[in-house]
Amino acid sequence: MEEQNKWSKVDGYFNDRLLAADPVLDAVLDANAGAGLPAIDVAPNQGKLLYLLARMSRAARILEIGTLGGYSTIWLARALPETGRLVSLEFEHDHVVVAEDNLRMAGLTDKTEVIEGPALDSLAALESRGYEPFDFIFIDADKPNNPHYLKWALKLARPGAVIVADNVVRDGEVIQADSTDDRVQGVRQFIDLLAAEPRIEATAIQTVGSKGYDGFVLGIVTA
């Protein structure tokens, strides 16, 4: 508990100095809480990291797997150029309703599309509908399906695209080969696929902060 308090204070220090006040994003978090959504949005500094990565990669087409209430969606959509487009996939109907309201409040409905339904079905539909390859893909949904999401991401990404996957450390449980948690096993299978996959170069980073002890994968599609 003492360590968690320190991590949260450090996050607060950096956020106070490096992130401008943002009433829209504050209102989004309030709306999510008011609607009873789980408080598992990315932290503000993590949202800014996603924004910066998307800007640095000059992403014009972004795919997000896992919308929740649209907090990370807004960070990513703000990184898009004027003609850019973001597609976000969300299973829960109530989450879609909240996210669409939040995107409307943020003035981003012209750049974003939230698709409701099981992500694996939606990903197959994106392929069949001929969506252009994506420049940036953020995976932040149900962890048991992470291996499948990676396979789809590689199908739908252009060479040079950035792929980010959140929550891969699981409070350190990722090293437990005999874990009975299907989320941990999903992440482990995801990492094994990354290790064996020649079409992507990737690394994983552990993080601590207001969201506890976790981490993310960062990769670039090579072919």
Disulfide bonds with the S-S distance in Angstrom:
none
